[in-house]
Amino acid sequence: MTTVPKFGQWIVALAVIVSLLLFYTGYDKKTQALDFGKTIQVISFQDLSFSLKELNKVAALAGIGLLAITFLMGPLSRMFPKKFARFLVWRKFLGLFGFGLIALHVLYSVIFIYNLSLDQMIFNNPKLEGILAGVIAFVIFMLMALTSTQKSVEKMGYANWKKLQTTGYIALFLSAIHFVILETKPEIGLDVRPFGKLFLALAIIALMVRIGLIFVQIQQRTQFGEHVGELKQDSLKNKKTN
Ligand code: HEM
């Protein structure tokens, strides 16, 4: 198996963010065309609150997109190990990067959209189901991020750790529900710019591929290292030195 360079993980993460800045923030809803002047407006911070509002959406979309990619890597590398197993070494980084972006999105939303008010966020929120879905998803992703080390796996035991990882798919499902509820307007339906919809599609594809895996008999992973591509790399190194 050929290995992939570690810096590739940075390229993927940055490519996701840059593509969103260009094709999501650069999309003019009125003319339904790209206008990169809008991207310049966002990244120049001429209007601070507009830039932060747009960057919050970019963080949310890039976060769900990167998390969906890391969830896709598992089933794909099991179904097509020759093609995809090499990318598992990027999985932990991309997962943590995606979670970091979601944490920024939550921080911004709680402070600037809900003004740190439980009343606005929960008790008087017409989109309560959507927010609850987001909160539960965030807690699950946080637990996954906090236990993404070999030490945590040893403490929890592999079986419990694996259960938590599988719960991640429920969190991804809840994130997609959260996305749809918060961005749906009664008069127009799902009100998301076309490039943003691609990120919802990524989450749905990751969930469908995982469901598809239930019907395919494929060998289960049994150790933490296999989830993050370390064992494959190590065994390659050992083979080279032997
Ligand atoms: C405490 C948890 C969360 C809160 C309070 C929250 C809050 C919000 C709010 C207020 C919006 C609407 C923003 C706007 O229209 O300007 C939103 C949208 C969104 N959220 Fe969350 N969120 C949470 C968790 C999550 C999680 C866990 C994910 C995904 C992993 C996520 C992904 C998204 C996405 C993709 C959008 C749509 C962005 C767009 O296209 O405009 N959120 N969220």
Residues whose N, C-alpha, C, O or C-beta is under 5 A from the ligand:
A	BS01	HEM	K57 A60 L61 I64 I102 V106 S109 I113 I131 G134 V135 A137 F138 S175 F179 L182 V192 G196
